[in-house]
Amino acid sequence: MTDTLDTTLPTPALSAEERNWAMASHITALVLALLTSWFFGVGGAVGALAIWLIKRDDSTFIAQHAKESLNFNVTMAIVALLLIGLTILTLGIGALLTVPAAVVIGIAWFVCTIIAAMRAKEGLPYRYPFTLRLF
């Protein structure tokens, strides 16, 4: 996958199953992250990782979406750990900045995940903003 991914054109000849699995990579990450109270974002990464490992050889479209979801949720885990670390490092005073930042980041995480799921269902590629591409 190149860094110049065209996110405006649908991928040709995608089956409904491929679109559903790609969408599931985002929705599963969202549900697991919410069920685990985000647990530093690890829950979401586990869901995306599971789908990527299971379906990566079946379809490049599914693999791209699952890998993108995995990268995004790992990035969110790193951000959560940094915010918690900053709060601890400042003996709680940093919470004045980290709590509002966490709320904004949480809303952005939720919105971006829903957009990614909708794009997958439409057969379109999606790149999360501000994401470390680790995988």
Backbone as CSV, one residue per row, in Angstrom:
resi,resn,N_x,N_y,N_z,CA_x,CA_y,CA_z,C_x,C_y,C_z
1,MET,0.845,-1.171,0.000,0.000,0.000,0.000,0.892,1.235,0.000
2,THR,0.609,2.135,-0.892,1.403,3.344,-0.982,0.801,4.428,-0.120
3,ASP,1.594,5.464,0.127,1.101,6.583,0.918,0.197,7.493,0.103
4,THR,0.138,7.312,-1.207,-0.703,8.137,-2.054,-1.977,7.377,-2.395
5,LEU,-2.716,7.014,-1.392,-3.950,6.259,-1.552,-5.064,7.203,-1.967
6,ASP,-5.707,6.918,-3.103,-6.831,7.727,-3.556,-8.067,7.316,-2.788
7,THR,-8.556,8.204,-1.938,-9.690,7.874,-1.073,-11.017,8.347,-1.650
8,THR,-11.037,8.730,-2.927,-12.274,9.227,-3.516,-12.923,8.228,-4.463
9,LEU,-12.157,7.270,-4.923,-12.692,6.321,-5.893,-12.968,4.975,-5.247
10,PRO,-14.135,4.379,-5.531,-14.395,3.050,-4.978,-13.468,2.011,-5.602
11,THR,-13.133,1.023,-4.806,-12.317,-0.073,-5.309,-13.207,-0.952,-6.174
12,PRO,-12.787,-1.261,-7.398,-13.663,-1.999,-8.307,-13.891,-3.447,-7.863
13,ALA,-15.053,-3.949,-8.194,-15.418,-5.356,-8.037,-15.286,-5.882,-6.610
14,LEU,-15.760,-5.112,-5.655,-15.753,-5.573,-4.270,-17.069,-6.280,-3.969
15,SER,-16.963,-7.401,-3.300,-18.183,-8.100,-2.901,-18.740,-7.455,-1.640
16,ALA,-19.998,-7.737,-1.372,-20.630,-7.239,-0.148,-19.919,-7.801,1.078
17,GLU,-19.442,-9.033,0.973,-18.733,-9.644,2.093,-17.440,-8.888,2.402
18,GLU,-16.714,-8.489,1.369,-15.477,-7.730,1.581,-15.768,-6.391,2.240
19,ARG,-16.793,-5.708,1.744,-17.156,-4.417,2.339,-17.591,-4.591,3.788
20,ASN,-18.344,-5.663,4.073,-18.803,-5.910,5.443,-17.641,-6.219,6.393
21,TRP,-16.684,-7.026,5.944,-15.526,-7.326,6.778,-14.684,-6.077,7.022
22,ALA,-14.515,-5.273,5.988,-13.748,-4.030,6.144,-14.445,-3.107,7.138
23,MET,-15.758,-3.000,7.030,-16.519,-2.191,7.980,-16.404,-2.773,9.386
24,ALA,-16.449,-4.097,9.484,-16.361,-4.762,10.787,-15.024,-4.486,11.471
25,SER,-13.978,-4.289,10.703,-12.677,-4.005,11.326,-12.723,-2.701,12.121
26,HIS,-13.510,-1.744,11.665,-13.650,-0.473,12.376,-14.672,-0.585,13.507
27,ILE,-15.806,-1.206,13.214,-16.879,-1.317,14.210,-16.436,-2.206,15.370
28,THR,-15.755,-3.300,15.085,-15.266,-4.183,16.143,-14.290,-3.437,17.044
29,ALA,-13.409,-2.679,16.437,-12.461,-1.888,17.226,-13.208,-0.892,18.111
30,LEU,-14.225,-0.252,17.564,-15.018,0.710,18.323,-15.731,0.036,19.495
31,VAL,-16.407,-1.063,19.227,-17.168,-1.757,20.268,-16.245,-2.272,21.366
32,LEU,-15.147,-2.916,20.978,-14.222,-3.442,21.993,-13.581,-2.324,22.805
33,ALA,-13.256,-1.229,22.165,-12.679,-0.102,22.899,-13.701,0.460,23.902
34,LEU,-14.945,0.568,23.492,-15.977,1.074,24.400,-16.264,0.089,25.527
35,LEU,-16.284,-1.204,25.213,-16.566,-2.213,26.243,-15.437,-2.329,27.264
36,THR,-14.241,-2.015,26.870,-13.105,-2.109,27.789,-12.766,-0.743,28.369
37,SER,-13.713,0.185,28.292,-13.492,1.560,28.760,-12.229,2.145,28.157
38,TRP,-12.017,1.788,26.947,-10.872,2.235,26.143,-9.591,1.592,26.615
39,PHE,-9.486,1.158,27.844,-8.300,0.520,28.416,-7.050,0.909,27.647
40,PHE,-6.791,2.183,27.601,-5.651,2.756,26.885,-5.735,2.482,25.383
41,GLY,-6.908,2.189,24.847,-7.073,1.945,23.418,-6.728,0.538,22.979
42,VAL,-6.301,-0.291,23.903,-5.856,-1.636,23.553,-7.016,-2.492,23.049
43,GLY,-8.196,-2.331,23.629,-9.354,-3.118,23.200,-9.641,-2.951,21.718
44,GLY,-9.591,-1.721,21.249,-9.830,-1.459,19.834,-8.757,-2.063,18.948
45,ALA,-7.522,-2.002,19.400,-6.429,-2.557,18.610,-6.549,-4.067,18.498
46,VAL,-7.013,-4.718,19.558,-7.157,-6.176,19.530,-8.205,-6.592,18.500
47,GLY,-9.323,-5.876,18.451,-10.369,-6.191,17.474,-9.884,-6.035,16.042
48,ALA,-9.213,-4.932,15.763,-8.690,-4.691,14.419,-7.606,-5.702,14.060
49,LEU,-6.757,-6.028,15.030,-5.693,-7.004,14.795,-6.273,-8.374,14.470
50,ALA,-7.308,-8.769,15.176,-7.920,-10.081,14.930,-8.450,-10.173,13.501
51,ILE,-9.161,-9.156,13.056,-9.704,-9.179,11.692,-8.577,-9.117,10.669
52,TRP,-7.561,-8.322,10.924,-6.446,-8.247,9.992,-5.746,-9.603,9.863
53,LEU,-5.508,-10.268,10.983,-4.843,-11.575,10.935,-5.694,-12.641,10.249
54,ILE,-7.000,-12.581,10.456,-7.892,-13.598,9.889,-8.120,-13.370,8.393
55,LYS,-8.302,-12.134,7.966,-8.752,-11.847,6.595,-7.711,-11.194,5.687
56,ARG,-6.495,-10.976,6.156,-5.526,-10.221,5.343,-5.157,-10.918,4.041
57,ASP,-5.214,-12.240,4.006,-4.872,-12.964,2.782,-6.062,-13.129,1.842
58,ASP,-7.262,-12.840,2.331,-8.470,-13.013,1.521,-8.748,-11.829,0.606
59,SER,-8.395,-10.632,1.062,-8.733,-9.434,0.294,-7.806,-8.292,0.694
60,THR,-7.240,-7.620,-0.295,-6.396,-6.464,0.022,-7.230,-5.317,0.577
61,PHE,-8.488,-5.216,0.141,-9.370,-4.167,0.651,-9.623,-4.356,2.146
62,ILE,-9.934,-5.577,2.547,-10.147,-5.861,3.973,-8.853,-5.617,4.737
63,ALA,-7.742,-6.087,4.193,-6.450,-5.924,4.864,-6.097,-4.455,5.051
64,GLN,-6.356,-3.636,4.038,-6.054,-2.205,4.146,-6.879,-1.555,5.252
65,HIS,-8.172,-1.844,5.277,-9.028,-1.252,6.305,-8.676,-1.756,7.702
66,ALA,-8.438,-3.049,7.833,-8.102,-3.601,9.147,-6.773,-3.056,9.649
67,LYS,-5.798,-2.949,8.745,-4.490,-2.418,9.132,-4.601,-0.940,9.505
68,GLU,-5.406,-0.211,8.778,-5.609,1.206,9.087,-6.275,1.355,10.461
69,SER,-7.266,0.526,10.727,-7.931,0.547,12.026,-6.966,0.157,13.143
70,LEU,-6.147,-0.835,12.897,-5.143,-1.261,13.875,-4.174,-0.120,14.172
71,ASN,-3.642,0.506,13.133,-2.710,1.619,13.326,-3.354,2.760,14.109
72,PHE,-4.587,3.089,13.777,-5.281,4.188,14.451,-5.491,3.868,15.928
73,ASN,-5.928,2.655,16.227,-6.195,2.305,17.618,-4.912,2.160,18.430
74,VAL,-3.827,1.730,17.818,-2.534,1.720,18.514,-2.092,3.151,18.786
75,THR,-2.289,4.035,17.814,-1.966,5.451,18.014,-2.773,6.024,19.166
76,MET,-4.060,5.694,19.227,-4.898,6.176,20.324,-4.435,5.622,21.666
77,ALA,-3.943,4.398,21.690,-3.411,3.809,22.924,-2.172,4.583,23.381
78,ILE,-1.316,4.927,22.441,-0.111,5.692,22.771,-0.487,7.067,23.305
79,VAL,-1.443,7.726,22.654,-1.891,9.044,23.103,-2.481,8.957,24.504
80,ALA,-3.306,7.943,24.758,-3.901,7.779,26.088,-2.823,7.592,27.148
81,LEU,-1.817,6.772,26.845,-0.727,6.558,27.804,0.058,7.843,28.056
82,LEU,0.266,8.633,27.009,0.965,9.903,27.172,0.164,10.871,28.036
83,LEU,-1.147,10.924,27.817,-1.983,11.811,28.628,-1.984,11.380,30.092
84,ILE,-2.081,10.086,30.315,-2.054,9.581,31.693,-0.686,9.847,32.322
85,GLY,0.361,9.607,31.568,1.712,9.872,32.063,1.923,11.335,32.400
86,LEU,1.413,12.227,31.561,1.530,13.657,31.820,0.793,14.039,33.091
87,THR,-0.373,13.470,33.288,-1.149,13.757,34.500,-0.391,13.279,35.740
88,ILE,0.161,12.088,35.679,0.906,11.537,36.819,2.186,12.333,37.053
89,LEU,2.885,12.642,35.986,4.150,13.366,36.089,3.968,14.730,36.752
90,THR,2.849,15.363,36.515,2.603,16.688,37.085,1.832,16.603,38.398
91,LEU,1.790,15.408,38.974,1.116,15.177,40.258,-0.352,15.598,40.217
92,GLY,-0.987,15.390,39.084,-2.413,15.658,38.939,-2.758,17.024,38.416
93,ILE,-1.833,17.964,38.485,-2.106,19.319,38.010,-2.314,19.319,36.495
94,GLY,-1.620,18.424,35.808,-1.756,18.318,34.358,-3.143,17.900,33.915
95,ALA,-3.959,17.402,34.854,-5.327,16.999,34.516,-6.141,18.174,34.002
96,LEU,-5.752,19.387,34.393,-6.451,20.570,33.889,-6.348,20.673,32.373
97,LEU,-5.275,20.150,31.823,-5.096,20.139,30.369,-5.439,18.792,29.753
98,THR,-5.082,17.718,30.447,-5.242,16.397,29.837,-6.682,15.932,29.789
99,VAL,-7.503,16.314,30.752,-8.910,15.878,30.724,-9.651,16.501,29.543
100,PRO,-9.571,17.819,29.340,-10.224,18.373,28.141,-9.639,17.813,26.841
101,ALA,-8.329,17.596,26.814,-7.703,17.025,25.618,-8.226,15.620,25.377
102,ALA,-8.384,14.843,26.436,-8.891,13.476,26.304,-10.318,13.468,25.771
103,VAL,-11.126,14.426,26.195,-12.510,14.507,25.702,-12.522,14.813,24.206
104,VAL,-11.727,15.784,23.799,-11.654,16.146,22.377,-11.125,14.973,21.558
105,ILE,-10.095,14.323,22.038,-9.517,13.178,21.328,-10.520,12.028,21.261
106,GLY,-11.245,11.802,22.342,-12.258,10.745,22.353,-13.361,10.983,21.340
107,ILE,-13.812,12.216,21.242,-14.852,12.554,20.260,-14.308,12.382,18.842
108,ALA,-13.093,12.862,18.604,-12.476,12.708,17.275,-12.295,11.238,16.940
109,TRP,-11.863,10.423,17.912,-11.694,8.980,17.706,-13.018,8.346,17.293
110,PHE,-14.086,8.677,18.002,-15.406,8.105,17.714,-15.880,8.513,16.319
111,VAL,-15.792,9.791,16.003,-16.259,10.305,14.707,-15.442,9.702,13.559
112,CYS,-14.128,9.678,13.708,-13.276,9.114,12.649,-13.568,7.634,12.419
113,THR,-13.837,6.902,13.498,-14.135,5.481,13.362,-15.446,5.265,12.623
114,ILE,-16.455,6.062,12.914,-17.743,5.949,12.216,-17.569,6.302,10.738
115,ILE,-16.815,7.344,10.453,-16.566,7.723,9.054,-15.843,6.594,8.323
116,ALA,-14.837,6.009,8.973,-14.083,4.906,8.361,-14.996,3.720,8.070
117,ALA,-15.883,3.399,8.997,-16.809,2.277,8.792,-17.752,2.558,7.621
118,MET,-18.244,3.779,7.528,-19.136,4.134,6.414,-18.396,4.072,5.083
119,ARG,-17.159,4.545,5.061,-16.368,4.494,3.825,-16.109,3.055,3.401
120,ALA,-15.827,2.192,4.374,-15.603,0.773,4.066,-16.862,0.150,3.485
121,LYS,-18.002,0.471,4.058,-19.272,-0.081,3.571,-19.561,0.381,2.148
122,GLU,-19.117,1.586,1.818,-19.305,2.123,0.468,-18.281,1.592,-0.525
123,GLY,-17.299,0.837,-0.038,-16.259,0.309,-0.911,-15.136,1.289,-1.180
124,LEU,-15.014,2.293,-0.318,-13.978,3.310,-0.480,-12.861,3.110,0.531
125,PRO,-11.632,3.392,0.141,-10.539,3.345,1.115,-10.656,4.514,2.087
126,TYR,-10.003,4.406,3.227,-10.019,5.486,4.210,-8.689,5.525,4.944
127,ARG,-8.193,6.729,5.156,-6.974,6.943,5.944,-7.351,7.809,7.145
128,TYR,-7.115,7.275,8.342,-7.354,8.064,9.553,-6.347,9.209,9.613
129,PRO,-6.795,10.387,10.059,-5.845,11.494,10.216,-4.996,11.285,11.474
130,PHE,-3.829,11.882,11.504,-2.959,11.885,12.677,-2.672,10.477,13.209
131,THR,-2.376,9.562,12.321,-2.155,8.169,12.706,-0.732,7.752,12.398
132,LEU,-0.112,7.080,13.362,1.193,6.488,13.121,0.999,5.228,12.285
133,ARG,1.713,5.095,11.221,1.615,3.910,10.357,2.684,2.915,10.805
134,LEU,2.345,2.114,11.789,3.292,1.176,12.380,3.235,-0.203,11.738
135,PHE,2.097,-0.551,11.197,1.915,-1.893,10.603,1.617,-1.765,9.129
